[in-house]
Amino acid sequence: MWALRTSTHVVFGSGLAGAAAAALGCGAVCVVASALLAGVINALIDAGGHERRGGMVYRTKLTHSLETVAPLSFAAGLLVALSLGLPLTESLGAGLATAVGGLSHLALDALTPGGVYFRGRRVRLPLFNWDSPEPNLAFTVAGVLLLGYSIAAVSRGLEVVGGVS
C-alpha cells in the first residue's frame, strides 16, 4: 500500500484544520468541530480509498482526487457547523478549514510513489514510502503542534490573521 499511515493523516489533518479555523478567527466550537471532522474525513479516505489489483493495493481516484476531497470536505464542514448553530461566516470558515484538513491527506500522499489524482491523472513527488518512520513521525509531531496552536489561540482569545477568536 502506498499511503502514509492513517494515524499520521488523522493527527496532521486535524491539527491543520484546527489551526486554519483558528487563523480564520473561528471560535472554540468551530475550531474543535473542524479538527474533529477533518480527522474523520482523513480516516474515511483511507478506509474506503484503496483497491486490490493483481495482488497490489492502489489508491482509488474517487477518494484520492482533488476534485472529490475538496468539495466534499468543504460541504461537510459547512453543514456540520450550520447544524451546530454557528453563524454563516463562521460556518464558511469551518468549511474552508475542514477542506484544508482533508486536502492535507492528498498533499502527504502526493509525496509517496503512489501519488494522488488531479483531473484523472496521477500526481506525485515521491520523496518517501508510506511506512517510512521519519516522515510519519515528523507529520504527526507537526499535527500535535498545530493542535496546540489551535487550543492556545481560542483559549486565550488571541487575535490571529485578520480575526479574533
ZIFENGI-V313373 format. One record per pair of residues at least 4 apart in sequence whose C-alpha atoms are under 7 Angstrom apart, sorted by the first residue. I is the first residue (numbers start at 1). J is the second residue. D is the distance in Angstrom with one decimal. If there is no record, write none. Layout:
# ZIFENGI-V313373
((I & J & D) (I & J & D))
This chain:
# ZIFENGI-V313373
((1 & 57 & 5.0) (1 & 58 & 6.5) (2 & 112 & 6.6) (2 & 113 & 6.8) (2 & 114 & 5.2) (2 & 129 & 6.7) (2 & 130 & 5.3) (3 & 109 & 5.7) (3 & 112 & 7.0) (3 & 130 & 4.6) (4 & 8 & 6.7) (4 & 9 & 7.0) (4 & 109 & 6.4) (4 & 130 & 4.0) (4 & 131 & 6.1) (4 & 136 & 6.8) (5 & 9 & 6.6) (5 & 130 & 6.5) (5 & 131 & 6.6) (6 & 10 & 6.2) (6 & 43 & 6.2) (6 & 46 & 6.6) (7 & 11 & 6.2) (8 & 12 & 6.0) (8 & 136 & 5.9) (8 & 139 & 6.5) (8 & 140 & 5.2) (9 & 13 & 5.6) (9 & 42 & 5.9) (9 & 105 & 5.8) (10 & 14 & 5.9) (10 & 39 & 4.4) (10 & 42 & 5.4) (10 & 43 & 6.2) (11 & 15 & 6.1) (11 & 39 & 6.7) (11 & 140 & 5.8) (11 & 143 & 5.2) (11 & 144 & 6.7) (12 & 16 & 6.1) (12 & 139 & 6.0) (12 & 140 & 5.7) (12 & 142 & 6.6) (12 & 143 & 3.8) (13 & 17 & 6.0) (13 & 38 & 5.8) (13 & 39 & 6.0) (13 & 42 & 6.8) (13 & 101 & 4.3) (13 & 102 & 6.3) (13 & 104 & 5.7) (13 & 105 & 6.7) (13 & 143 & 6.9) (14 & 18 & 6.1) (14 & 35 & 4.2) (14 & 36 & 6.2) (14 & 38 & 5.2) (14 & 39 & 4.9) (14 & 101 & 6.1) (14 & 143 & 6.9) (15 & 19 & 6.1) (15 & 35 & 6.3) (15 & 143 & 4.5) (15 & 144 & 6.2) (15 & 146 & 4.6) (15 & 147 & 4.3) (16 & 20 & 6.0) (16 & 101 & 5.5) (16 & 143 & 6.5) (16 & 146 & 6.0) (17 & 21 & 6.1) (17 & 34 & 5.8) (17 & 35 & 5.1) (17 & 38 & 6.4) (17 & 97 & 4.7) (17 & 98 & 5.4) (17 & 100 & 5.9) (17 & 101 & 4.4) (18 & 22 & 6.2) (18 & 31 & 5.0) (18 & 32 & 6.6) (18 & 34 & 5.9) (18 & 35 & 4.6) (18 & 147 & 6.2) (18 & 150 & 5.5) (19 & 23 & 6.0) (19 & 146 & 5.7) (19 & 147 & 6.6) (19 & 149 & 6.4) (19 & 150 & 4.8) (20 & 24 & 6.1) (20 & 97 & 5.1) (21 & 25 & 6.5) (21 & 26 & 5.4) (21 & 30 & 6.9) (21 & 31 & 5.2) (21 & 34 & 6.9) (21 & 93 & 6.2) (21 & 94 & 6.1) (21 & 97 & 5.1) (22 & 26 & 5.3) (22 & 31 & 6.0) (22 & 150 & 5.7) (22 & 153 & 6.3) (22 & 154 & 6.7) (22 & 165 & 6.8) (23 & 160 & 5.2) (23 & 161 & 5.4) (24 & 93 & 6.4) (24 & 161 & 6.6) (24 & 163 & 6.2) (25 & 160 & 6.4) (25 & 163 & 4.3) (25 & 164 & 4.9) (25 & 165 & 4.9) (26 & 30 & 5.6) (26 & 31 & 6.2) (26 & 90 & 5.8) (26 & 93 & 6.8) (26 & 165 & 5.5) (27 & 31 & 6.2) (27 & 154 & 6.2) (27 & 165 & 4.8) (28 & 32 & 6.1) (28 & 154 & 5.5) (29 & 33 & 6.0) (30 & 34 & 6.0) (30 & 81 & 6.7) (30 & 94 & 5.9) (31 & 35 & 6.1) (32 & 36 & 6.1) (33 & 37 & 5.9) (34 & 38 & 6.0) (34 & 77 & 6.4) (34 & 94 & 5.6) (34 & 97 & 6.2) (34 & 98 & 5.2) (35 & 39 & 6.3) (36 & 40 & 6.4) (37 & 41 & 6.1) (37 & 98 & 6.8) (38 & 42 & 6.1) (38 & 98 & 5.3) (38 & 101 & 5.1) (38 & 102 & 5.7) (39 & 43 & 6.3) (40 & 44 & 6.2) (41 & 45 & 6.1) (41 & 102 & 6.2) (42 & 46 & 6.7) (42 & 102 & 6.0) (42 & 105 & 6.3) (43 & 47 & 6.0) (44 & 48 & 6.0) (45 & 49 & 5.3) (45 & 63 & 5.6) (46 & 50 & 6.8) (49 & 59 & 5.7) (49 & 60 & 5.3) (49 & 63 & 5.2) (49 & 64 & 6.8) (50 & 57 & 6.3) (50 & 58 & 5.4) (50 & 59 & 4.5) (50 & 60 & 5.4) (51 & 57 & 5.5) (51 & 58 & 5.4) (51 & 59 & 6.4) (51 & 60 & 6.5) (52 & 56 & 5.4) (52 & 57 & 4.5) (52 & 58 & 6.3) (53 & 57 & 6.4) (59 & 64 & 6.5) (60 & 64 & 6.0) (61 & 65 & 5.5) (61 & 117 & 6.0) (62 & 68 & 6.5) (63 & 68 & 6.5) (63 & 69 & 6.6) (64 & 106 & 6.4) (64 & 116 & 5.4) (64 & 117 & 6.0) (65 & 69 & 6.2) (65 & 116 & 6.0) (65 & 117 & 4.4) (65 & 118 & 5.6) (66 & 70 & 5.8) (66 & 117 & 6.6) (66 & 118 & 5.7) (67 & 71 & 7.0) (67 & 118 & 6.9) (68 & 72 & 6.2) (69 & 73 & 5.8) (69 & 102 & 6.4) (69 & 103 & 6.5) (70 & 74 & 6.1) (70 & 99 & 5.4) (70 & 102 & 7.0) (70 & 103 & 6.3) (71 & 75 & 6.0) (72 & 76 & 6.0) (73 & 77 & 6.2) (73 & 98 & 5.8) (73 & 99 & 4.6) (73 & 102 & 6.0) (74 & 78 & 6.1) (74 & 95 & 4.2) (74 & 96 & 5.6) (74 & 98 & 5.9) (74 & 99 & 4.7) (75 & 79 & 6.0) (75 & 95 & 6.2) (76 & 80 & 6.0) (76 & 95 & 6.8) (77 & 81 & 6.1) (77 & 94 & 5.3) (77 & 95 & 4.0) (77 & 98 & 5.4) (78 & 82 & 6.1) (78 & 91 & 5.1) (78 & 92 & 5.7) (78 & 94 & 5.9) (78 & 95 & 4.3) (79 & 83 & 6.0) (80 & 84 & 6.3) (81 & 85 & 6.6) (81 & 86 & 5.6) (81 & 91 & 4.9) (81 & 94 & 6.4) (82 & 86 & 5.4) (82 & 91 & 5.8) (86 & 90 & 6.2) (86 & 91 & 5.9) (87 & 91 & 6.0) (88 & 92 & 6.1) (89 & 93 & 6.4) (90 & 94 & 6.2) (91 & 95 & 6.2) (92 & 96 & 6.2) (93 & 97 & 6.0) (94 & 98 & 5.9) (95 & 99 & 6.1) (96 & 100 & 6.3) (97 & 101 & 6.3) (98 & 102 & 6.1) (99 & 103 & 6.0) (100 & 104 & 6.2) (103 & 107 & 6.3) (104 & 108 & 6.2) (105 & 109 & 6.2) (106 & 110 & 5.9) (106 & 116 & 6.2) (107 & 111 & 6.9) (109 & 115 & 5.6) (109 & 116 & 6.4) (110 & 115 & 4.2) (110 & 116 & 5.4) (110 & 123 & 6.4) (110 & 124 & 4.6) (110 & 125 & 6.0) (111 & 115 & 6.5) (111 & 124 & 5.9) (111 & 125 & 4.8) (111 & 126 & 4.8) (111 & 127 & 5.4) (111 & 128 & 6.6) (112 & 124 & 6.6) (112 & 125 & 6.5) (112 & 126 & 4.3) (112 & 127 & 5.9) (112 & 128 & 5.4) (112 & 129 & 5.4) (112 & 130 & 6.3) (113 & 124 & 6.4) (113 & 126 & 4.5) (113 & 129 & 6.8) (114 & 124 & 7.0) (115 & 122 & 6.1) (115 & 123 & 5.4) (115 & 124 & 4.2) (116 & 122 & 5.4) (116 & 123 & 5.4) (116 & 124 & 6.5) (117 & 121 & 5.3) (117 & 122 & 4.5) (117 & 123 & 5.7) (118 & 122 & 6.4) (118 & 123 & 6.6) (128 & 132 & 6.6) (132 & 136 & 6.5) (133 & 137 & 6.0) (134 & 138 & 6.1) (135 & 139 & 6.0) (136 & 140 & 6.1) (137 & 141 & 6.1) (138 & 142 & 6.1) (139 & 143 & 6.1) (140 & 144 & 6.3) (141 & 145 & 6.2) (142 & 146 & 6.1) (143 & 147 & 6.2) (144 & 148 & 6.2) (145 & 149 & 6.3) (146 & 150 & 6.2) (147 & 151 & 6.2) (148 & 152 & 6.1) (149 & 153 & 6.0) (150 & 154 & 6.4) (151 & 155 & 5.9) (152 & 156 & 5.9) (153 & 157 & 5.9) (153 & 158 & 5.2) (154 & 158 & 6.6) (154 & 165 & 5.4) (157 & 164 & 6.7) (157 & 165 & 5.0) (158 & 164 & 6.4) (158 & 165 & 6.3) (159 & 163 & 5.8) (159 & 164 & 4.4) (159 & 165 & 6.5) (160 & 164 & 6.1))
